[in-house]
């Protein structure tokens, strides 16, 4: 019985040692660090081109939602859930655009009220 316990203990110790060596090998693997893509020089974006891109994006969301809703209404598609999600996405993007517009108009009015 003592020999059996000694063998089991040795086997358990050997298994534990094997696991620890495996974990050590995994920890010592070389980790390659790639360059951060955000560190690259990015041209500054003009306000007008940024607003144009956002307007085009919101317009695209509206057009996609309209197309999906039309397809559901005419019976060409039965993806009502997709149409509703597209509609909500278009609504949210339009609401966000309106909030940005209101902030820009408010900032412009504040600048115009400044004394010279």
N, CA, C and O of each residue as an XYZ file, in Angstrom:
464
protein
N       0.821     -1.189      0.000
C       0.000      0.000      0.000
C       0.871      1.261      0.000
O       0.558      2.251     -0.662
N       1.954      1.200      0.748
C       2.875      2.328      0.797
C       3.502      2.567     -0.574
O       3.719      3.712     -0.971
N       3.788      1.496     -1.285
C       4.375      1.618     -2.621
C       3.364      2.236     -3.591
O       3.736      3.034     -4.451
N       2.103      1.872     -3.453
C       1.058      2.417     -4.315
C       0.892      3.908     -4.071
O       0.795      4.678     -5.027
N       0.857      4.331     -2.814
C       0.742      5.755     -2.485
C       1.950      6.530     -2.978
O       1.817      7.652     -3.467
N       3.129      5.933     -2.851
C       4.348      6.580     -3.313
C       4.337      6.737     -4.829
O       4.775      7.764     -5.348
N       3.839      5.726     -5.544
C       3.754      5.779     -7.004
C       2.736      6.829     -7.431
O       2.986      7.584     -8.371
N       1.590      6.889     -6.753
C       0.565      7.885     -7.088
C       1.076      9.293     -6.818
O       0.828     10.209     -7.602
N       1.783      9.462     -5.718
C       2.342     10.773     -5.394
C       3.366     11.185     -6.436
O       3.379     12.335     -6.875
N       4.222     10.259     -6.831
C       5.234     10.543     -7.846
C       4.569     10.874     -9.175
O       5.001     11.790     -9.875
N       3.524     10.138     -9.525
C       2.812     10.388    -10.778
C       2.144     11.751    -10.741
O       2.202     12.493    -11.721
N       1.514     12.090     -9.628
C       0.871     13.392     -9.494
C       1.902     14.508     -9.566
O       1.662     15.540    -10.192
N       3.057     14.301     -8.921
C       4.113     15.297     -8.968
C       4.660     15.449    -10.377
O       4.964     16.559    -10.814
N       4.784     14.352    -11.079
C       5.293     14.395    -12.442
C       4.300     15.123    -13.357
O       4.702     15.920    -14.204
N       3.007     14.845    -13.181
C       1.989     15.544    -13.971
C       2.029     17.044    -13.698
O       1.946     17.853    -14.622
N       2.155     17.404    -12.439
C       2.218     18.815    -12.076
C       3.467     19.459    -12.661
O       3.408     20.579    -13.169
N       4.580     18.770    -12.594
C       5.827     19.283    -13.163
C       5.702     19.461    -14.673
O       6.163     20.460    -15.225
N       5.075     18.490    -15.341
C       4.868     18.589    -16.793
C       3.999     19.796    -17.139
O       4.288     20.523    -18.090
N       2.937     20.007    -16.367
C       2.059     21.159    -16.620
C       2.797     22.467    -16.399
O       2.628     23.418    -17.163
N       3.609     22.518    -15.364
C       4.367     23.737    -15.085
C       5.380     24.014    -16.186
O       5.583     25.168    -16.565
N       6.016     22.972    -16.702
C       6.974     23.155    -17.789
C       6.268     23.618    -19.064
O       6.795     24.445    -19.808
N       5.088     23.084    -19.305
C       4.308     23.516    -20.465
C       3.911     24.987    -20.326
O       4.006     25.752    -21.286
N       3.471     25.373    -19.142
C       3.110     26.768    -18.908
C       4.329     27.684    -19.043
O       4.214     28.801    -19.546
N       5.488     27.213    -18.597
C       6.707     28.003    -18.727
C       7.073     28.188    -20.194
O       7.486     29.271    -20.610
N       6.920     27.127    -20.969
C       7.228     27.214    -22.397
C       6.283     28.193    -23.093
O       6.701     28.955    -23.965
N       5.012     28.167    -22.705
C       4.052     29.097    -23.297
C       4.368     30.534    -22.896
O       4.217     31.450    -23.704
N       4.803     30.737    -21.662
C       5.113     32.086    -21.187
C       6.367     32.640    -21.838
O       6.499     33.855    -21.986
N       7.290     31.772    -22.230
C       8.553     32.224    -22.804
C       8.493     32.431    -24.317
O       9.488     32.823    -24.927
N       7.344     32.173    -24.923
C       7.242     32.357    -26.369
C       7.482     33.821    -26.702
O       7.079     34.721    -25.965
N       8.144     34.033    -27.819
C       8.402     35.397    -28.254
C       7.112     36.049    -28.694
O       6.339     35.480    -29.466
N       6.892     37.233    -28.200
C       5.710     37.993    -28.566
C       6.161     39.096    -29.512
O       7.032     39.898    -29.176
N       5.572     39.126    -30.677
C       5.934     40.160    -31.638
C       4.965     41.323    -31.494
O       3.748     41.139    -31.475
N       5.508     42.488    -31.397
C       4.707     43.695    -31.265
C       4.710     44.385    -32.619
O       5.765     44.717    -33.160
N       3.538     44.591    -33.146
C       3.410     45.251    -34.439
C       3.283     46.753    -34.236
O       2.925     47.218    -33.154
N       3.571     47.483    -35.259
C       3.466     48.932    -35.192
C       2.007     49.327    -35.004
O       1.104     48.715    -35.576
N       1.796     50.335    -34.212
C       0.451     50.834    -33.968
C      -0.019     51.598    -35.201
O       0.641     52.552    -35.613
N      -1.132     51.208    -35.795
C      -1.588     51.921    -36.995
C      -2.000     53.352    -36.691
O      -2.059     54.182    -37.599
N      -2.285     53.654    -35.432
C      -2.670     55.021    -35.089
C      -1.470     55.954    -35.007
O      -1.635     57.174    -34.994
N      -0.256     55.390    -34.950
C       0.945     56.202    -34.881
C       1.345     56.786    -36.231
O       2.194     57.675    -36.296
N       0.752     56.303    -37.283
C       1.111     56.784    -38.606
C       0.606     58.218    -38.778
O      -0.396     58.625    -38.191
N       1.322     58.948    -39.587
C       0.923     60.326    -39.827
C      -0.368     60.358    -40.629
O      -0.463     59.753    -41.696
N      -1.339     61.053    -40.118
C      -2.639     61.159    -40.769
C      -2.835     62.618    -41.162
O      -2.595     63.531    -40.372
N      -3.270     62.812    -42.384
C      -3.525     64.173    -42.833
C      -4.711     64.733    -42.053
O      -5.684     64.021    -41.807
N      -4.635     65.997    -41.664
C      -5.774     66.584    -40.966
C      -6.980     66.651    -41.901
O      -6.856     66.909    -43.098
N      -8.134     66.414    -41.318
C      -9.364     66.385    -42.094
C     -10.059     67.729    -41.966
O     -10.275     68.219    -40.858
N     -10.402     68.312    -43.077
C     -11.093     69.594    -43.051
C     -12.520     69.395    -42.558
O     -13.118     68.341    -42.772
N     -13.057     70.404    -41.905
C     -14.397     70.307    -41.342
C     -15.428     70.053    -42.433
O     -16.343     69.249    -42.255
N     -15.280     70.732    -43.554
C     -16.264     70.579    -44.623
C     -16.241     69.169    -45.204
O     -17.296     68.612    -45.507
N     -15.056     68.584    -45.363
C     -15.007     67.226    -45.898
C     -15.507     66.214    -44.868
O     -16.115     65.208    -45.233
N     -15.257     66.473    -43.583
C     -15.777     65.586    -42.535
C     -17.296     65.619    -42.528
O     -17.939     64.575    -42.431
N     -17.871     66.806    -42.631
C     -19.338     66.921    -42.648
C     -19.920     66.291    -43.903
O     -20.987     65.678    -43.855
N     -19.226     66.438    -45.023
C     -19.698     65.805    -46.258
C     -19.711     64.286    -46.119
O     -20.658     63.629    -46.551
N     -18.664     63.730    -45.520
C     -18.616     62.277    -45.315
C     -19.738     61.814    -44.394
O     -20.365     60.785    -44.643
N     -19.988     62.569    -43.338
C     -21.049     62.192    -42.401
C     -22.412     62.299    -43.076
O     -23.265     61.428    -42.899
N     -22.617     63.349    -43.840
C     -23.893     63.500    -44.558
C     -24.108     62.356    -45.543
O     -25.215     61.831    -45.663
N     -23.052     61.977    -46.241
C     -23.165     60.860    -47.175
C     -23.477     59.559    -46.440
O     -24.264     58.743    -46.920
N     -22.863     59.369    -45.281
C     -23.112     58.166    -44.486
C     -24.555     58.119    -43.998
O     -25.208     57.080    -44.090
N     -25.052     59.233    -43.481
C     -26.446     59.290    -43.015
C     -27.401     59.084    -44.181
O     -28.413     58.394    -44.050
N     -27.079     59.678    -45.310
C     -27.916     59.491    -46.499
C     -27.932     58.027    -46.931
O     -28.972     57.508    -47.337
N     -26.783     57.363    -46.844
C     -26.717     55.942    -47.174
C     -27.573     55.105    -46.238
O     -28.247     54.173    -46.676
N     -27.550     55.433    -44.947
C     -28.388     54.718    -43.989
C     -29.870     54.914    -44.310
O     -30.660     53.972    -44.245
N     -30.234     56.141    -44.655
C     -31.634     56.435    -44.991
C     -32.054     55.684    -46.256
O     -33.156     55.138    -46.324
N     -31.176     55.661    -47.248
C     -31.508     54.977    -48.505
C     -31.636     53.472    -48.291
O     -32.540     52.842    -48.840
N     -30.739     52.894    -47.498
C     -30.808     51.454    -47.230
C     -32.077     51.100    -46.474
O     -32.727     50.100    -46.779
N     -32.430     51.913    -45.494
C     -33.658     51.663    -44.727
C     -34.883     51.785    -45.624
O     -35.811     50.982    -45.529
N     -34.883     52.778    -46.482
C     -36.012     52.964    -47.391
C     -36.146     51.786    -48.358
O     -37.251     51.310    -48.620
N     -35.020     51.326    -48.879
C     -35.053     50.194    -49.806
C     -35.556     48.932    -49.114
O     -36.341     48.178    -49.689
N     -35.108     48.699    -47.885
C     -35.561     47.501    -47.164
C     -37.044     47.589    -46.816
O     -37.766     46.596    -46.913
N     -37.493     48.759    -46.416
C     -38.916     48.922    -46.089
C     -39.773     48.741    -47.342
O     -40.833     48.118    -47.282
N     -39.326     49.275    -48.461
C     -40.063     49.121    -49.720
C     -40.120     47.655    -50.130
O     -41.154     47.179    -50.599
N     -39.015     46.939    -49.956
C     -38.993     45.519    -50.302
C     -39.961     44.723    -49.429
O     -40.613     43.798    -49.913
N     -40.055     45.068    -48.173
C     -40.995     44.374    -47.280
C     -42.432     44.721    -47.656
O     -43.297     43.846    -47.680
N     -42.685     45.985    -47.946
C     -44.043     46.423    -48.276
C     -44.546     45.829    -49.587
O     -45.734     45.537    -49.723
N     -43.644     45.651    -50.552
C     -44.064     45.097    -51.839
C     -44.057     43.572    -51.849
O     -44.493     42.960    -52.824
N     -43.574     42.961    -50.791
C     -43.567     41.509    -50.705
C     -42.336     40.856    -51.308
O     -42.275     39.630    -51.396
N     -41.369     41.634    -51.720
C     -40.139     41.064    -52.286
C     -39.249     40.461    -51.210
O     -38.401     39.617    -51.498
N     -39.443     40.895    -49.975
C     -38.636     40.408    -48.867
C     -39.533     40.179    -47.656
O     -40.541     40.862    -47.472
N     -39.147     39.209    -46.836
C     -39.900     38.988    -45.604
C     -39.035     39.302    -44.384
O     -39.325     38.850    -43.276
N     -37.974     40.076    -44.594
C     -37.049     40.444    -43.523
C     -37.530     41.719    -42.835
O     -36.925     42.782    -42.973
N     -38.615     41.592    -42.101
C     -39.173     42.744    -41.401
C     -38.237     43.213    -40.290
O     -38.092     44.413    -40.056
N     -37.609     42.267    -39.613
C     -36.685     42.624    -38.530
C     -35.504     43.428    -39.082
O     -35.118     44.446    -38.508
N     -34.938     42.968    -40.191
C     -33.827     43.694    -40.803
C     -34.236     45.086    -41.253
O     -33.464     46.037    -41.132
N     -35.448     45.204    -41.769
C     -35.939     46.502    -42.201
C     -36.129     47.439    -41.014
O     -35.811     48.625    -41.099
N     -36.640     46.916    -39.919
C     -36.843     47.747    -38.736
C     -35.504     48.169    -38.119
O     -35.351     49.299    -37.656
N     -34.549     47.254    -38.119
C     -33.220     47.596    -37.592
C     -32.575     48.667    -38.464
O     -31.977     49.610    -37.946
N     -32.691     48.530    -39.778
C     -32.139     49.542    -40.684
C     -32.830     50.887    -40.475
O     -32.191     51.937    -40.528
N     -34.136     50.844    -40.239
C     -34.884     52.073    -39.989
C     -34.435     52.744    -38.690
O     -34.272     53.963    -38.641
N     -34.238     51.953    -37.651
C     -33.765     52.506    -36.373
C     -32.343     53.057    -36.501
O     -32.017     54.098    -35.931
N     -31.508     52.348    -37.254
C     -30.133     52.806    -37.473
C     -30.137     54.145    -38.207
O     -29.375     55.047    -37.860
N     -30.983     54.273    -39.206
C     -31.089     55.528    -39.949
C     -31.615     56.637    -39.047
O     -31.141     57.772    -39.109
N     -32.589     56.310    -38.214
C     -33.153     57.304    -37.307
C     -32.113     57.787    -36.294
O     -32.010     58.985    -36.029
N     -31.349     56.859    -35.733
C     -30.319     57.235    -34.766
C     -29.222     58.071    -35.408
O     -28.760     59.050    -34.821
N     -28.806     57.692    -36.603
C     -27.750     58.455    -37.266
C     -28.241     59.857    -37.619
O     -27.472     60.816    -37.545
N     -29.506     59.986    -38.000
C     -30.061     61.303    -38.307
C     -30.168     62.148    -37.037
O     -29.870     63.343    -37.060
N     -30.588     61.538    -35.942
C     -30.686     62.263    -34.671
C     -29.313     62.750    -34.223
O     -29.173     63.884    -33.766
N     -28.314     61.907    -34.352
C     -26.955     62.311    -33.981
C     -26.476     63.454    -34.873
O     -25.829     64.387    -34.395
N     -26.787     63.386    -36.153
C     -26.413     64.452    -37.078
C     -27.082     65.764    -36.685
O     -26.457     66.822    -36.751
N     -28.338     65.704    -36.278
C     -29.045     66.919    -35.875
C     -28.450     67.504    -34.596
O     -28.372     68.724    -34.452
N     -28.035     66.654    -33.677
C     -27.401     67.152    -32.454
C     -26.086     67.845    -32.773
O     -25.782     68.892    -32.200
N     -25.312     67.279    -33.672
C     -24.050     67.910    -34.072
C     -24.331     69.232    -34.768
O     -23.643     70.223    -34.521
N     -25.333     69.254    -35.632
C     -25.691     70.493    -36.331
C     -26.094     71.574    -35.334
O     -25.679     72.726    -35.461
N     -26.896     71.205    -34.348
C     -27.332     72.184    -33.354
C     -26.146     72.725    -32.552
O     -26.102     73.917    -32.249
N     -25.193     71.871    -32.210
C     -24.008     72.322    -31.481
C     -23.165     73.258    -32.340
O     -22.646     74.256    -31.840
N     -23.024     72.947    -33.617
C     -22.236     73.798    -34.513
C     -22.910     75.154    -34.676
O     -22.246     76.190    -34.640
N     -24.221     75.150    -34.854
C     -24.948     76.417    -34.999
C     -24.840     77.238    -33.718
O     -24.653     78.453    -33.774
N     -24.957     76.586    -32.573
C     -24.831     77.282    -31.292
C     -23.440     77.879    -31.125
O     -23.302     79.016    -30.674
N     -22.415     77.125    -31.483
C     -21.042     77.635    -31.392
C     -20.842     78.806    -32.340
O     -20.177     79.778    -31.983
N     -21.403     78.732    -33.538
C     -21.289     79.824    -34.504
C     -21.973     81.075    -33.971
O     -21.441     82.177    -34.101
N     -23.148     80.912    -33.372
C     -23.859     82.064    -32.805
C     -23.067     82.684    -31.659
O     -23.032     83.906    -31.512
N     -22.431     81.838    -30.845
C     -21.599     82.359    -29.749
C     -20.431     83.161    -30.286
O     -20.095     84.213    -29.742
N     -19.811     82.677    -31.345
C     -18.693     83.394    -31.951
C     -19.172     84.722    -32.530
O     -18.475     85.731    -32.423
N     -20.342     84.731    -33.136
C     -20.871     85.963    -33.743
C     -21.243     86.998    -32.672
O     -21.215     88.198    -32.942
N     -21.588     86.550    -31.474
C     -21.966     87.478    -30.396
C     -20.761     88.063    -29.675
O     -20.907     88.997    -28.886
N     -19.574     87.526    -29.934
C     -18.382     88.029    -29.252
C     -18.066     89.450    -29.691
O     -18.138     89.782    -30.874
N     -17.714     90.282    -28.719
C     -17.323     91.650    -29.100
C     -15.959     91.655    -29.782
O     -15.090     90.840    -29.472
N     -15.790     92.574    -30.703
C     -14.537     92.652    -31.440
C     -13.568     93.567    -30.774
O     -12.454     93.750    -31.265
